[in-house]
């Protein structure tokens, strides 16, 4: 999984920027500790049921706002089960990222990220991350657009 992400990011010339840690970065708090940064700068990838799977990359301190989610996507926010996460994203929980995804996965970036110049998404394992500018994240994730579906971050 991390090897797939490194190959994927290699196409952008960024494989050498992937950081691997001796400690877990599987949660926002653990990732922030491993990276020595604020938790809100962790770009967490949330995975939802949809046709195809729907991924929203949001700031570490943001939470999904069900009303906003339904307004943006026309459906209730239903998270994928752990088994579905790996099947639909190719990554295990703790390492889910918006890179090297199966064909058809839909990625959106949440407005909660816009307050930062750089953020840290995972790279396909529970002990990895990469520092990216928002423009780089948008490009590498092949995001379909920006949405405002989170709360508690402003």
CNS distance restraints for C-alpha pairs under 8 A (distance, minus, plus):
assign (resid   1 and name CA) (resid   5 and name CA) 6.32 0.50 0.50
assign (resid   1 and name CA) (resid  90 and name CA) 7.19 0.50 0.50
assign (resid   1 and name CA) (resid  91 and name CA) 6.28 0.50 0.50
assign (resid   1 and name CA) (resid 124 and name CA) 5.20 0.50 0.50
assign (resid   1 and name CA) (resid 125 and name CA) 6.63 0.50 0.50
assign (resid   2 and name CA) (resid   6 and name CA) 6.08 0.50 0.50
assign (resid   2 and name CA) (resid 123 and name CA) 5.87 0.50 0.50
assign (resid   2 and name CA) (resid 124 and name CA) 4.50 0.50 0.50
assign (resid   2 and name CA) (resid 125 and name CA) 5.55 0.50 0.50
assign (resid   2 and name CA) (resid 128 and name CA) 7.96 0.50 0.50
assign (resid   3 and name CA) (resid   7 and name CA) 6.18 0.50 0.50
assign (resid   4 and name CA) (resid   8 and name CA) 6.08 0.50 0.50
assign (resid   4 and name CA) (resid 100 and name CA) 6.34 0.50 0.50
assign (resid   4 and name CA) (resid 124 and name CA) 7.89 0.50 0.50
assign (resid   5 and name CA) (resid   9 and name CA) 5.97 0.50 0.50
assign (resid   5 and name CA) (resid  99 and name CA) 6.05 0.50 0.50
assign (resid   5 and name CA) (resid 100 and name CA) 5.41 0.50 0.50
assign (resid   5 and name CA) (resid 123 and name CA) 5.99 0.50 0.50
assign (resid   5 and name CA) (resid 124 and name CA) 6.19 0.50 0.50
assign (resid   6 and name CA) (resid  10 and name CA) 5.83 0.50 0.50
assign (resid   6 and name CA) (resid  14 and name CA) 7.90 0.50 0.50
assign (resid   6 and name CA) (resid  15 and name CA) 4.85 0.50 0.50
assign (resid   6 and name CA) (resid  16 and name CA) 7.95 0.50 0.50
assign (resid   6 and name CA) (resid  18 and name CA) 7.11 0.50 0.50
assign (resid   6 and name CA) (resid 123 and name CA) 7.68 0.50 0.50
assign (resid   7 and name CA) (resid  11 and name CA) 6.82 0.50 0.50
assign (resid   7 and name CA) (resid  15 and name CA) 6.73 0.50 0.50
assign (resid   8 and name CA) (resid  12 and name CA) 7.64 0.50 0.50
assign (resid   8 and name CA) (resid  15 and name CA) 7.79 0.50 0.50
assign (resid   8 and name CA) (resid  99 and name CA) 7.02 0.50 0.50
assign (resid   8 and name CA) (resid 100 and name CA) 5.76 0.50 0.50
assign (resid   9 and name CA) (resid  13 and name CA) 6.51 0.50 0.50
assign (resid   9 and name CA) (resid  14 and name CA) 5.23 0.50 0.50
assign (resid   9 and name CA) (resid  15 and name CA) 5.08 0.50 0.50
assign (resid   9 and name CA) (resid  99 and name CA) 7.68 0.50 0.50
assign (resid   9 and name CA) (resid 140 and name CA) 7.28 0.50 0.50
assign (resid  10 and name CA) (resid  14 and name CA) 5.23 0.50 0.50
assign (resid  10 and name CA) (resid  15 and name CA) 4.44 0.50 0.50
assign (resid  10 and name CA) (resid  16 and name CA) 7.77 0.50 0.50
assign (resid  12 and name CA) (resid 140 and name CA) 7.60 0.50 0.50
assign (resid  14 and name CA) (resid  18 and name CA) 7.28 0.50 0.50
assign (resid  17 and name CA) (resid 130 and name CA) 6.07 0.50 0.50
assign (resid  17 and name CA) (resid 131 and name CA) 7.35 0.50 0.50
assign (resid  18 and name CA) (resid 123 and name CA) 7.10 0.50 0.50
assign (resid  18 and name CA) (resid 128 and name CA) 6.94 0.50 0.50
assign (resid  18 and name CA) (resid 129 and name CA) 5.89 0.50 0.50
assign (resid  18 and name CA) (resid 130 and name CA) 4.78 0.50 0.50
assign (resid  18 and name CA) (resid 131 and name CA) 7.82 0.50 0.50
assign (resid  19 and name CA) (resid 128 and name CA) 5.41 0.50 0.50
assign (resid  19 and name CA) (resid 129 and name CA) 5.32 0.50 0.50
assign (resid  19 and name CA) (resid 130 and name CA) 5.89 0.50 0.50
assign (resid  20 and name CA) (resid 127 and name CA) 5.70 0.50 0.50
assign (resid  20 and name CA) (resid 128 and name CA) 4.41 0.50 0.50
assign (resid  20 and name CA) (resid 129 and name CA) 6.79 0.50 0.50
assign (resid  21 and name CA) (resid  25 and name CA) 7.63 0.50 0.50
assign (resid  21 and name CA) (resid  34 and name CA) 6.99 0.50 0.50
assign (resid  21 and name CA) (resid 127 and name CA) 5.22 0.50 0.50
assign (resid  21 and name CA) (resid 128 and name CA) 6.08 0.50 0.50
assign (resid  22 and name CA) (resid 127 and name CA) 7.10 0.50 0.50
assign (resid  23 and name CA) (resid  34 and name CA) 6.94 0.50 0.50
assign (resid  23 and name CA) (resid 127 and name CA) 6.24 0.50 0.50
assign (resid  24 and name CA) (resid  30 and name CA) 6.31 0.50 0.50
assign (resid  24 and name CA) (resid  31 and name CA) 7.16 0.50 0.50
assign (resid  24 and name CA) (resid  34 and name CA) 7.63 0.50 0.50
assign (resid  24 and name CA) (resid 126 and name CA) 5.71 0.50 0.50
assign (resid  24 and name CA) (resid 127 and name CA) 4.70 0.50 0.50
assign (resid  25 and name CA) (resid  29 and name CA) 7.77 0.50 0.50
assign (resid  25 and name CA) (resid  30 and name CA) 4.72 0.50 0.50
assign (resid  25 and name CA) (resid  31 and name CA) 3.92 0.50 0.50
assign (resid  25 and name CA) (resid  32 and name CA) 7.63 0.50 0.50
assign (resid  25 and name CA) (resid  33 and name CA) 7.98 0.50 0.50
assign (resid  25 and name CA) (resid  34 and name CA) 6.47 0.50 0.50
assign (resid  25 and name CA) (resid  94 and name CA) 7.21 0.50 0.50
assign (resid  25 and name CA) (resid 126 and name CA) 5.38 0.50 0.50
assign (resid  25 and name CA) (resid 127 and name CA) 4.64 0.50 0.50
assign (resid  25 and name CA) (resid 128 and name CA) 6.49 0.50 0.50
assign (resid  25 and name CA) (resid 129 and name CA) 7.99 0.50 0.50
assign (resid  26 and name CA) (resid  30 and name CA) 6.36 0.50 0.50
assign (resid  26 and name CA) (resid  31 and name CA) 6.49 0.50 0.50
assign (resid  26 and name CA) (resid  93 and name CA) 7.53 0.50 0.50
assign (resid  26 and name CA) (resid  94 and name CA) 3.89 0.50 0.50
assign (resid  26 and name CA) (resid  95 and name CA) 6.28 0.50 0.50
assign (resid  26 and name CA) (resid 125 and name CA) 7.87 0.50 0.50
assign (resid  26 and name CA) (resid 126 and name CA) 4.51 0.50 0.50
assign (resid  26 and name CA) (resid 127 and name CA) 6.47 0.50 0.50
assign (resid  27 and name CA) (resid  31 and name CA) 5.97 0.50 0.50
assign (resid  27 and name CA) (resid  94 and name CA) 6.29 0.50 0.50
assign (resid  28 and name CA) (resid  32 and name CA) 6.08 0.50 0.50
assign (resid  28 and name CA) (resid  39 and name CA) 5.91 0.50 0.50
assign (resid  28 and name CA) (resid  42 and name CA) 6.15 0.50 0.50
assign (resid  28 and name CA) (resid  44 and name CA) 7.18 0.50 0.50
assign (resid  28 and name CA) (resid  60 and name CA) 5.82 0.50 0.50
assign (resid  29 and name CA) (resid  33 and name CA) 6.25 0.50 0.50
assign (resid  29 and name CA) (resid  39 and name CA) 5.95 0.50 0.50
assign (resid  30 and name CA) (resid  34 and name CA) 6.14 0.50 0.50
assign (resid  31 and name CA) (resid  35 and name CA) 6.03 0.50 0.50
assign (resid  31 and name CA) (resid  39 and name CA) 7.60 0.50 0.50
assign (resid  31 and name CA) (resid  42 and name CA) 7.04 0.50 0.50
assign (resid  31 and name CA) (resid 127 and name CA) 7.87 0.50 0.50
assign (resid  31 and name CA) (resid 129 and name CA) 7.97 0.50 0.50
assign (resid  32 and name CA) (resid  36 and name CA) 5.64 0.50 0.50
assign (resid  32 and name CA) (resid  37 and name CA) 5.06 0.50 0.50
assign (resid  32 and name CA) (resid  38 and name CA) 5.83 0.50 0.50
assign (resid  32 and name CA) (resid  39 and name CA) 4.98 0.50 0.50
assign (resid  32 and name CA) (resid  41 and name CA) 7.81 0.50 0.50
assign (resid  32 and name CA) (resid  42 and name CA) 6.63 0.50 0.50
assign (resid  33 and name CA) (resid  37 and name CA) 6.75 0.50 0.50
assign (resid  37 and name CA) (resid  41 and name CA) 7.01 0.50 0.50
assign (resid  38 and name CA) (resid  42 and name CA) 7.56 0.50 0.50
assign (resid  39 and name CA) (resid  60 and name CA) 5.46 0.50 0.50
assign (resid  39 and name CA) (resid  61 and name CA) 6.64 0.50 0.50
assign (resid  40 and name CA) (resid  59 and name CA) 5.21 0.50 0.50
assign (resid  40 and name CA) (resid  60 and name CA) 4.08 0.50 0.50
assign (resid  40 and name CA) (resid  61 and name CA) 4.74 0.50 0.50
assign (resid  40 and name CA) (resid  62 and name CA) 7.60 0.50 0.50
assign (resid  41 and name CA) (resid  59 and name CA) 5.97 0.50 0.50
assign (resid  41 and name CA) (resid  60 and name CA) 6.07 0.50 0.50
assign (resid  41 and name CA) (resid 113 and name CA) 7.63 0.50 0.50
assign (resid  41 and name CA) (resid 116 and name CA) 7.14 0.50 0.50
assign (resid  41 and name CA) (resid 118 and name CA) 7.51 0.50 0.50
assign (resid  41 and name CA) (resid 119 and name CA) 5.01 0.50 0.50
assign (resid  41 and name CA) (resid 120 and name CA) 6.29 0.50 0.50
assign (resid  42 and name CA) (resid  59 and name CA) 5.90 0.50 0.50
assign (resid  42 and name CA) (resid  60 and name CA) 4.90 0.50 0.50
assign (resid  42 and name CA) (resid 119 and name CA) 5.88 0.50 0.50
assign (resid  42 and name CA) (resid 120 and name CA) 4.82 0.50 0.50
assign (resid  42 and name CA) (resid 121 and name CA) 6.04 0.50 0.50
assign (resid  43 and name CA) (resid  57 and name CA) 5.99 0.50 0.50
assign (resid  43 and name CA) (resid  58 and name CA) 5.45 0.50 0.50
assign (resid  43 and name CA) (resid  59 and name CA) 4.95 0.50 0.50
assign (resid  43 and name CA) (resid  60 and name CA) 5.88 0.50 0.50
assign (resid  43 and name CA) (resid 113 and name CA) 7.39 0.50 0.50
assign (resid  43 and name CA) (resid 119 and name CA) 5.88 0.50 0.50
assign (resid  43 and name CA) (resid 120 and name CA) 5.31 0.50 0.50
assign (resid  43 and name CA) (resid 121 and name CA) 4.53 0.50 0.50
assign (resid  43 and name CA) (resid 122 and name CA) 7.54 0.50 0.50
assign (resid  44 and name CA) (resid  57 and name CA) 5.48 0.50 0.50
assign (resid  44 and name CA) (resid  58 and name CA) 5.45 0.50 0.50
assign (resid  44 and name CA) (resid  59 and name CA) 6.23 0.50 0.50
assign (resid  44 and name CA) (resid  60 and name CA) 5.91 0.50 0.50
assign (resid  44 and name CA) (resid  96 and name CA) 7.98 0.50 0.50
assign (resid  44 and name CA) (resid  97 and name CA) 7.43 0.50 0.50
assign (resid  44 and name CA) (resid 121 and name CA) 6.11 0.50 0.50
assign (resid  44 and name CA) (resid 122 and name CA) 7.39 0.50 0.50
assign (resid  45 and name CA) (resid  55 and name CA) 6.35 0.50 0.50
assign (resid  45 and name CA) (resid  56 and name CA) 5.67 0.50 0.50
assign (resid  45 and name CA) (resid  57 and name CA) 4.35 0.50 0.50
assign (resid  45 and name CA) (resid  58 and name CA) 6.50 0.50 0.50
assign (resid  45 and name CA) (resid  96 and name CA) 6.06 0.50 0.50
assign (resid  45 and name CA) (resid  97 and name CA) 5.49 0.50 0.50
assign (resid  45 and name CA) (resid  98 and name CA) 6.66 0.50 0.50
assign (resid  45 and name CA) (resid 121 and name CA) 7.53 0.50 0.50
assign (resid  46 and name CA) (resid  55 and name CA) 5.52 0.50 0.50
assign (resid  46 and name CA) (resid  56 and name CA) 5.20 0.50 0.50
assign (resid  46 and name CA) (resid  57 and name CA) 6.20 0.50 0.50
assign (resid  46 and name CA) (resid  58 and name CA) 7.58 0.50 0.50
assign (resid  46 and name CA) (resid  79 and name CA) 7.64 0.50 0.50
assign (resid  46 and name CA) (resid  96 and name CA) 7.87 0.50 0.50
assign (resid  47 and name CA) (resid  53 and name CA) 6.97 0.50 0.50
assign (resid  47 and name CA) (resid  54 and name CA) 5.83 0.50 0.50
assign (resid  47 and name CA) (resid  55 and name CA) 4.54 0.50 0.50
assign (resid  47 and name CA) (resid  56 and name CA) 6.57 0.50 0.50
assign (resid  47 and name CA) (resid  79 and name CA) 5.83 0.50 0.50
assign (resid  47 and name CA) (resid  80 and name CA) 5.91 0.50 0.50
assign (resid  47 and name CA) (resid  85 and name CA) 6.83 0.50 0.50
assign (resid  48 and name CA) (resid  53 and name CA) 6.04 0.50 0.50
assign (resid  48 and name CA) (resid  54 and name CA) 5.08 0.50 0.50
assign (resid  48 and name CA) (resid  55 and name CA) 6.17 0.50 0.50
assign (resid  48 and name CA) (resid  77 and name CA) 6.51 0.50 0.50
assign (resid  48 and name CA) (resid  78 and name CA) 5.41 0.50 0.50
assign (resid  48 and name CA) (resid  79 and name CA) 4.26 0.50 0.50
assign (resid  48 and name CA) (resid  80 and name CA) 5.12 0.50 0.50
assign (resid  49 and name CA) (resid  53 and name CA) 5.38 0.50 0.50
assign (resid  49 and name CA) (resid  54 and name CA) 6.30 0.50 0.50
assign (resid  49 and name CA) (resid  77 and name CA) 7.58 0.50 0.50
assign (resid  49 and name CA) (resid  78 and name CA) 5.67 0.50 0.50
assign (resid  49 and name CA) (resid  79 and name CA) 6.01 0.50 0.50
assign (resid  49 and name CA) (resid  80 and name CA) 5.55 0.50 0.50
assign (resid  50 and name CA) (resid  54 and name CA) 5.73 0.50 0.50
assign (resid  52 and name CA) (resid 104 and name CA) 5.98 0.50 0.50
assign (resid  52 and name CA) (resid 105 and name CA) 5.58 0.50 0.50
assign (resid  52 and name CA) (resid 106 and name CA) 6.67 0.50 0.50
assign (resid  53 and name CA) (resid  88 and name CA) 6.20 0.50 0.50
assign (resid  53 and name CA) (resid  89 and name CA) 7.67 0.50 0.50
assign (resid  53 and name CA) (resid 104 and name CA) 7.72 0.50 0.50
assign (resid  53 and name CA) (resid 105 and name CA) 5.25 0.50 0.50
assign (resid  53 and name CA) (resid 106 and name CA) 6.27 0.50 0.50
assign (resid  54 and name CA) (resid 105 and name CA) 6.23 0.50 0.50
assign (resid  54 and name CA) (resid 106 and name CA) 4.91 0.50 0.50
assign (resid  54 and name CA) (resid 107 and name CA) 6.16 0.50 0.50
assign (resid  54 and name CA) (resid 108 and name CA) 7.86 0.50 0.50
assign (resid  55 and name CA) (resid  98 and name CA) 7.41 0.50 0.50
assign (resid  55 and name CA) (resid 105 and name CA) 7.34 0.50 0.50
assign (resid  55 and name CA) (resid 106 and name CA) 5.98 0.50 0.50
assign (resid  55 and name CA) (resid 107 and name CA) 4.73 0.50 0.50
assign (resid  55 and name CA) (resid 108 and name CA) 6.22 0.50 0.50
assign (resid  56 and name CA) (resid 107 and name CA) 5.90 0.50 0.50
assign (resid  56 and name CA) (resid 108 and name CA) 4.90 0.50 0.50
assign (resid  56 and name CA) (resid 109 and name CA) 5.69 0.50 0.50
assign (resid  56 and name CA) (resid 110 and name CA) 6.52 0.50 0.50
assign (resid  57 and name CA) (resid  98 and name CA) 7.43 0.50 0.50
assign (resid  57 and name CA) (resid 107 and name CA) 7.46 0.50 0.50
assign (resid  57 and name CA) (resid 108 and name CA) 6.32 0.50 0.50
assign (resid  57 and name CA) (resid 109 and name CA) 4.88 0.50 0.50
assign (resid  57 and name CA) (resid 110 and name CA) 5.92 0.50 0.50
assign (resid  58 and name CA) (resid  62 and name CA) 6.41 0.50 0.50
assign (resid  58 and name CA) (resid 109 and name CA) 6.41 0.50 0.50
assign (resid  58 and name CA) (resid 110 and name CA) 5.04 0.50 0.50
assign (resid  58 and name CA) (resid 111 and name CA) 7.50 0.50 0.50
assign (resid  58 and name CA) (resid 112 and name CA) 6.01 0.50 0.50
assign (resid  58 and name CA) (resid 113 and name CA) 6.01 0.50 0.50
assign (resid  58 and name CA) (resid 150 and name CA) 7.66 0.50 0.50
assign (resid  59 and name CA) (resid 110 and name CA) 7.62 0.50 0.50
assign (resid  59 and name CA) (resid 112 and name CA) 5.45 0.50 0.50
assign (resid  59 and name CA) (resid 113 and name CA) 5.14 0.50 0.50
assign (resid  59 and name CA) (resid 153 and name CA) 7.94 0.50 0.50
assign (resid  61 and name CA) (resid 152 and name CA) 7.15 0.50 0.50
assign (resid  61 and name CA) (resid 153 and name CA) 5.74 0.50 0.50
assign (resid  62 and name CA) (resid 112 and name CA) 6.67 0.50 0.50
assign (resid  62 and name CA) (resid 150 and name CA) 5.74 0.50 0.50
assign (resid  62 and name CA) (resid 151 and name CA) 5.69 0.50 0.50
assign (resid  62 and name CA) (resid 152 and name CA) 5.63 0.50 0.50
assign (resid  62 and name CA) (resid 153 and name CA) 4.99 0.50 0.50
assign (resid  63 and name CA) (resid 150 and name CA) 5.15 0.50 0.50
assign (resid  63 and name CA) (resid 151 and name CA) 5.33 0.50 0.50
assign (resid  63 and name CA) (resid 152 and name CA) 6.34 0.50 0.50
assign (resid  63 and name CA) (resid 153 and name CA) 7.71 0.50 0.50
assign (resid  64 and name CA) (resid  69 and name CA) 7.13 0.50 0.50
assign (resid  64 and name CA) (resid 149 and name CA) 5.93 0.50 0.50
assign (resid  64 and name CA) (resid 150 and name CA) 4.31 0.50 0.50
assign (resid  64 and name CA) (resid 151 and name CA) 6.17 0.50 0.50
assign (resid  65 and name CA) (resid  69 and name CA) 6.06 0.50 0.50
assign (resid  65 and name CA) (resid 149 and name CA) 5.64 0.50 0.50
assign (resid  65 and name CA) (resid 150 and name CA) 4.86 0.50 0.50
assign (resid  65 and name CA) (resid 151 and name CA) 5.55 0.50 0.50
assign (resid  66 and name CA) (resid  70 and name CA) 6.12 0.50 0.50
assign (resid  66 and name CA) (resid  76 and name CA) 6.80 0.50 0.50
assign (resid  66 and name CA) (resid  77 and name CA) 6.13 0.50 0.50
assign (resid  66 and name CA) (resid 149 and name CA) 7.58 0.50 0.50
assign (resid  67 and name CA) (resid  71 and name CA) 6.26 0.50 0.50
assign (resid  68 and name CA) (resid  72 and name CA) 6.11 0.50 0.50
assign (resid  68 and name CA) (resid 148 and name CA) 6.99 0.50 0.50
assign (resid  68 and name CA) (resid 149 and name CA) 4.83 0.50 0.50
assign (resid  68 and name CA) (resid 150 and name CA) 7.21 0.50 0.50
assign (resid  69 and name CA) (resid  73 and name CA) 5.97 0.50 0.50
assign (resid  69 and name CA) (resid  74 and name CA) 7.62 0.50 0.50
assign (resid  69 and name CA) (resid  75 and name CA) 7.39 0.50 0.50
assign (resid  69 and name CA) (resid  76 and name CA) 6.97 0.50 0.50
assign (resid  69 and name CA) (resid  77 and name CA) 6.32 0.50 0.50
assign (resid  69 and name CA) (resid 148 and name CA) 7.94 0.50 0.50
assign (resid  69 and name CA) (resid 149 and name CA) 4.91 0.50 0.50
assign (resid  69 and name CA) (resid 150 and name CA) 7.75 0.50 0.50
assign (resid  70 and name CA) (resid  74 and name CA) 4.81 0.50 0.50
assign (resid  70 and name CA) (resid  75 and name CA) 4.80 0.50 0.50
assign (resid  70 and name CA) (resid  76 and name CA) 5.30 0.50 0.50
assign (resid  70 and name CA) (resid  77 and name CA) 6.87 0.50 0.50
assign (resid  71 and name CA) (resid  75 and name CA) 7.72 0.50 0.50
assign (resid  72 and name CA) (resid 147 and name CA) 7.21 0.50 0.50
assign (resid  72 and name CA) (resid 148 and name CA) 7.85 0.50 0.50
assign (resid  72 and name CA) (resid 149 and name CA) 7.19 0.50 0.50
assign (resid  80 and name CA) (resid  84 and name CA) 5.50 0.50 0.50
assign (resid  80 and name CA) (resid  85 and name CA) 5.59 0.50 0.50
assign (resid  81 and name CA) (resid  85 and name CA) 6.05 0.50 0.50
assign (resid  82 and name CA) (resid  86 and name CA) 6.80 0.50 0.50
assign (resid  82 and name CA) (resid  92 and name CA) 7.54 0.50 0.50
assign (resid  82 and name CA) (resid  93 and name CA) 6.58 0.50 0.50
assign (resid  83 and name CA) (resid  87 and name CA) 6.46 0.50 0.50
assign (resid  84 and name CA) (resid  88 and name CA) 5.84 0.50 0.50
assign (resid  85 and name CA) (resid  89 and name CA) 5.69 0.50 0.50
assign (resid  85 and name CA) (resid  90 and name CA) 7.37 0.50 0.50
assign (resid  85 and name CA) (resid  91 and name CA) 6.89 0.50 0.50
assign (resid  85 and name CA) (resid  92 and name CA) 6.58 0.50 0.50
assign (resid  85 and name CA) (resid  93 and name CA) 6.90 0.50 0.50
assign (resid  86 and name CA) (resid  90 and name CA) 4.77 0.50 0.50
assign (resid  86 and name CA) (resid  91 and name CA) 4.81 0.50 0.50
assign (resid  86 and name CA) (resid  92 and name CA) 5.02 0.50 0.50
assign (resid  86 and name CA) (resid  93 and name CA) 7.37 0.50 0.50
assign (resid  87 and name CA) (resid  91 and name CA) 7.79 0.50 0.50
assign (resid  88 and name CA) (resid 102 and name CA) 6.90 0.50 0.50
assign (resid  88 and name CA) (resid 105 and name CA) 7.46 0.50 0.50
assign (resid  89 and name CA) (resid  96 and name CA) 7.20 0.50 0.50
assign (resid  89 and name CA) (resid 101 and name CA) 5.44 0.50 0.50
assign (resid  89 and name CA) (resid 102 and name CA) 6.15 0.50 0.50
assign (resid  89 and name CA) (resid 105 and name CA) 7.23 0.50 0.50
assign (resid  90 and name CA) (resid 100 and name CA) 7.82 0.50 0.50
assign (resid  90 and name CA) (resid 101 and name CA) 6.17 0.50 0.50
assign (resid  90 and name CA) (resid 102 and name CA) 6.60 0.50 0.50
assign (resid  91 and name CA) (resid  95 and name CA) 6.09 0.50 0.50
assign (resid  91 and name CA) (resid  96 and name CA) 5.09 0.50 0.50
assign (resid  91 and name CA) (resid  97 and name CA) 7.38 0.50 0.50
assign (resid  91 and name CA) (resid 124 and name CA) 5.67 0.50 0.50
assign (resid  91 and name CA) (resid 125 and name CA) 7.40 0.50 0.50
assign (resid  92 and name CA) (resid  96 and name CA) 5.98 0.50 0.50
assign (resid  92 and name CA) (resid 124 and name CA) 7.40 0.50 0.50
assign (resid  92 and name CA) (resid 125 and name CA) 7.21 0.50 0.50
assign (resid  93 and name CA) (resid 126 and name CA) 7.67 0.50 0.50
assign (resid  94 and name CA) (resid 125 and name CA) 6.63 0.50 0.50
assign (resid  94 and name CA) (resid 126 and name CA) 4.71 0.50 0.50
assign (resid  95 and name CA) (resid 122 and name CA) 5.58 0.50 0.50
assign (resid  95 and name CA) (resid 123 and name CA) 6.23 0.50 0.50
assign (resid  95 and name CA) (resid 124 and name CA) 4.39 0.50 0.50
assign (resid  95 and name CA) (resid 125 and name CA) 4.03 0.50 0.50
assign (resid  95 and name CA) (resid 126 and name CA) 4.59 0.50 0.50
assign (resid  95 and name CA) (resid 127 and name CA) 7.42 0.50 0.50
assign (resid  95 and name CA) (resid 128 and name CA) 7.43 0.50 0.50
assign (resid  96 and name CA) (resid 122 and name CA) 6.49 0.50 0.50
assign (resid  96 and name CA) (resid 123 and name CA) 7.27 0.50 0.50
assign (resid  96 and name CA) (resid 124 and name CA) 5.62 0.50 0.50
assign (resid  96 and name CA) (resid 125 and name CA) 7.32 0.50 0.50
assign (resid  97 and name CA) (resid 121 and name CA) 6.37 0.50 0.50
assign (resid  97 and name CA) (resid 122 and name CA) 5.33 0.50 0.50
assign (resid  97 and name CA) (resid 123 and name CA) 5.83 0.50 0.50
assign (resid  97 and name CA) (resid 124 and name CA) 5.96 0.50 0.50
assign (resid  98 and name CA) (resid 107 and name CA) 6.72 0.50 0.50
assign (resid  98 and name CA) (resid 121 and name CA) 7.97 0.50 0.50
assign (resid  98 and name CA) (resid 140 and name CA) 7.89 0.50 0.50
assign (resid  98 and name CA) (resid 141 and name CA) 5.06 0.50 0.50
assign (resid  99 and name CA) (resid 123 and name CA) 7.30 0.50 0.50
assign (resid  99 and name CA) (resid 124 and name CA) 7.87 0.50 0.50
assign (resid  99 and name CA) (resid 140 and name CA) 6.75 0.50 0.50
assign (resid  99 and name CA) (resid 141 and name CA) 5.55 0.50 0.50
assign (resid 101 and name CA) (resid 105 and name CA) 6.46 0.50 0.50
assign (resid 106 and name CA) (resid 143 and name CA) 7.34 0.50 0.50
assign (resid 106 and name CA) (resid 144 and name CA) 6.86 0.50 0.50
assign (resid 107 and name CA) (resid 141 and name CA) 6.80 0.50 0.50
assign (resid 107 and name CA) (resid 142 and name CA) 6.99 0.50 0.50
assign (resid 107 and name CA) (resid 143 and name CA) 4.82 0.50 0.50
assign (resid 107 and name CA) (resid 144 and name CA) 5.93 0.50 0.50
assign (resid 107 and name CA) (resid 145 and name CA) 7.76 0.50 0.50
assign (resid 108 and name CA) (resid 143 and name CA) 5.08 0.50 0.50
assign (resid 108 and name CA) (resid 144 and name CA) 5.60 0.50 0.50
assign (resid 108 and name CA) (resid 145 and name CA) 5.34 0.50 0.50
assign (resid 108 and name CA) (resid 146 and name CA) 5.74 0.50 0.50
assign (resid 108 and name CA) (resid 147 and name CA) 6.60 0.50 0.50
assign (resid 109 and name CA) (resid 113 and name CA) 7.53 0.50 0.50
assign (resid 109 and name CA) (resid 138 and name CA) 7.49 0.50 0.50
assign (resid 109 and name CA) (resid 143 and name CA) 6.59 0.50 0.50
assign (resid 109 and name CA) (resid 145 and name CA) 6.40 0.50 0.50
assign (resid 109 and name CA) (resid 146 and name CA) 4.79 0.50 0.50
assign (resid 109 and name CA) (resid 147 and name CA) 6.12 0.50 0.50
assign (resid 110 and name CA) (resid 114 and name CA) 7.89 0.50 0.50
assign (resid 110 and name CA) (resid 146 and name CA) 5.66 0.50 0.50
assign (resid 110 and name CA) (resid 147 and name CA) 4.92 0.50 0.50
assign (resid 110 and name CA) (resid 148 and name CA) 5.39 0.50 0.50
assign (resid 110 and name CA) (resid 149 and name CA) 6.50 0.50 0.50
assign (resid 110 and name CA) (resid 150 and name CA) 7.11 0.50 0.50
assign (resid 111 and name CA) (resid 146 and name CA) 6.47 0.50 0.50
assign (resid 111 and name CA) (resid 147 and name CA) 5.97 0.50 0.50
assign (resid 111 and name CA) (resid 148 and name CA) 5.10 0.50 0.50
assign (resid 111 and name CA) (resid 149 and name CA) 7.76 0.50 0.50
assign (resid 111 and name CA) (resid 150 and name CA) 7.84 0.50 0.50
assign (resid 112 and name CA) (resid 148 and name CA) 7.43 0.50 0.50
assign (resid 112 and name CA) (resid 150 and name CA) 7.01 0.50 0.50
assign (resid 112 and name CA) (resid 153 and name CA) 6.60 0.50 0.50
assign (resid 112 and name CA) (resid 154 and name CA) 7.58 0.50 0.50
assign (resid 113 and name CA) (resid 119 and name CA) 7.60 0.50 0.50
assign (resid 113 and name CA) (resid 134 and name CA) 7.78 0.50 0.50
assign (resid 114 and name CA) (resid 134 and name CA) 7.43 0.50 0.50
assign (resid 116 and name CA) (resid 134 and name CA) 7.74 0.50 0.50
assign (resid 117 and name CA) (resid 133 and name CA) 5.67 0.50 0.50
assign (resid 117 and name CA) (resid 134 and name CA) 6.33 0.50 0.50
assign (resid 118 and name CA) (resid 131 and name CA) 6.45 0.50 0.50
assign (resid 118 and name CA) (resid 132 and name CA) 5.30 0.50 0.50
assign (resid 118 and name CA) (resid 133 and name CA) 4.20 0.50 0.50
assign (resid 118 and name CA) (resid 134 and name CA) 6.04 0.50 0.50
assign (resid 119 and name CA) (resid 131 and name CA) 5.72 0.50 0.50
assign (resid 119 and name CA) (resid 132 and name CA) 5.61 0.50 0.50
assign (resid 119 and name CA) (resid 133 and name CA) 6.40 0.50 0.50
assign (resid 119 and name CA) (resid 134 and name CA) 7.13 0.50 0.50
assign (resid 120 and name CA) (resid 129 and name CA) 5.92 0.50 0.50
assign (resid 120 and name CA) (resid 130 and name CA) 5.37 0.50 0.50
assign (resid 120 and name CA) (resid 131 and name CA) 4.72 0.50 0.50
assign (resid 120 and name CA) (resid 132 and name CA) 6.37 0.50 0.50
assign (resid 121 and name CA) (resid 129 and name CA) 5.49 0.50 0.50
assign (resid 121 and name CA) (resid 130 and name CA) 5.93 0.50 0.50
assign (resid 121 and name CA) (resid 131 and name CA) 7.16 0.50 0.50
assign (resid 121 and name CA) (resid 132 and name CA) 7.89 0.50 0.50
assign (resid 122 and name CA) (resid 126 and name CA) 7.66 0.50 0.50
assign (resid 122 and name CA) (resid 127 and name CA) 7.93 0.50 0.50
assign (resid 122 and name CA) (resid 128 and name CA) 5.55 0.50 0.50
assign (resid 122 and name CA) (resid 129 and name CA) 4.15 0.50 0.50
assign (resid 122 and name CA) (resid 130 and name CA) 6.55 0.50 0.50
assign (resid 123 and name CA) (resid 128 and name CA) 5.43 0.50 0.50
assign (resid 123 and name CA) (resid 129 and name CA) 5.12 0.50 0.50
assign (resid 123 and name CA) (resid 130 and name CA) 6.73 0.50 0.50
assign (resid 124 and name CA) (resid 128 and name CA) 7.14 0.50 0.50
assign (resid 132 and name CA) (resid 136 and name CA) 5.65 0.50 0.50
assign (resid 132 and name CA) (resid 137 and name CA) 5.84 0.50 0.50
assign (resid 133 and name CA) (resid 137 and name CA) 6.16 0.50 0.50
assign (resid 134 and name CA) (resid 138 and name CA) 6.03 0.50 0.50
assign (resid 135 and name CA) (resid 139 and name CA) 6.19 0.50 0.50
assign (resid 136 and name CA) (resid 140 and name CA) 5.95 0.50 0.50
assign (resid 137 and name CA) (resid 141 and name CA) 5.76 0.50 0.50
assign (resid 138 and name CA) (resid 142 and name CA) 6.01 0.50 0.50
assign (resid 138 and name CA) (resid 143 and name CA) 5.50 0.50 0.50
assign (resid 139 and name CA) (resid 143 and name CA) 7.01 0.50 0.50
